[in-house]
Amino acid sequence: MDMGDRFAAFGDPARECAMLMMVVRVAMRLLADQAGSNAIEYGLVFALVSLAVVTGAGVAGSAMEGMFMAIGAVYSAATASIATL
C-alpha cells in the first residue's frame, strides 16, 4: 500500500495538510488569547474575598451572640432586683 492509497480515503493530501495547518493556527491563536484570563482572575479573587467575608461573619456572629447573652443576663438580673423592691 503506497501513500497515494492511504490518502485516497481521506481526500487530497494537499487539502488535508492545509486543513491540519488551519487547525493548528486556530489552536495556537486560542492558546495565545488572554482576553478571558482577567475575568477568571477576578472571579477567583471574588471567591476568596467572599469566603473571607463569610468566615469572618461566622466568627463575629458567635462573638456577638456571647455579648448579647451577657447583656440579656445583666438585664434579667436588673429587672429581677427591681421587681423585688
C-alpha positions in Angstrom: 0.0 0.0 0.0 1.6 3.2 -1.1 1.0 6.7 0.3 -1.5 7.5 -2.5 -3.7 4.6 -1.4 -3.6 5.7 2.2 -4.8 9.2 1.5 -7.3 8.1 -1.1 -9.9 7.5 1.6 -9.4 11.0 3.1 -9.1 13.1 0.0 -6.4 15.2 -1.5 -3.2 15.1 0.6 -2.5 18.8 0.0 -6.0 19.7 1.2 -5.6 17.6 4.3 -2.3 19.3 5.1 -3.9 22.7 4.6 -6.8 21.8 6.9 -4.4 20.5 9.5 -2.3 23.7 9.3 -5.5 25.7 9.7 -6.5 23.7 12.8 -3.0 24.2 14.3 -3.2 28.0 13.6 -6.6 28.3 15.3 -5.3 26.3 18.3 -2.3 28.4 18.6 -4.4 31.6 18.4 -6.7 30.3 21.2 -3.7 29.3 23.4 -2.2 32.8 22.9 -5.5 34.6 23.6 -5.5 36.0 27.1 -8.8 38.0 26.9 -10.6 35.7 29.3 -7.8 35.4 31.8 -8.6 38.7 33.5 -12.2 37.6 34.1 -11.1 34.3 35.6 -8.6 36.0 37.9 -11.3 38.5 39.1 -13.6 35.6 39.7 -11.0 33.8 41.8 -10.3 37.0 43.8 -14.1 37.5 44.3 -14.5 33.9 45.5 -11.6 34.2 48.0 -12.9 37.6 49.3 -16.4 36.1 49.7 -15.0 33.1 51.6 -13.2 35.5 53.9 -16.3 37.6 54.5 -18.5 34.5 55.2 -15.9 33.1 57.6 -15.5 36.5 59.4 -19.3 36.9 59.7 -19.5 33.5 61.3 -16.8 34.4 63.9 -18.3 37.8 64.5 -21.7 36.2 64.8 -20.5 33.9 67.5 -18.8 36.7 69.4 -22.0 38.9 69.2 -24.1 36.1 70.4 -22.0 35.8 73.5 -22.1 39.6 74.0 -25.9 39.7 73.7 -26.3 36.7 76.0 -24.3 38.6 78.7 -26.4 41.7 78.1 -29.5 39.6 78.5 -28.3 38.1 81.7 -27.5 41.5 83.2 -30.9 42.9 82.1 -32.7 39.9 83.6 -30.8 40.3 86.9 -31.6 44.1 86.9 -35.3 43.6 86.2 -35.4 40.8 88.9 -33.8 43.1 91.5 -36.2 45.9 90.6 -39.2 43.6 90.9 -38.3 42.7 94.5 -38.3 46.4 95.6 
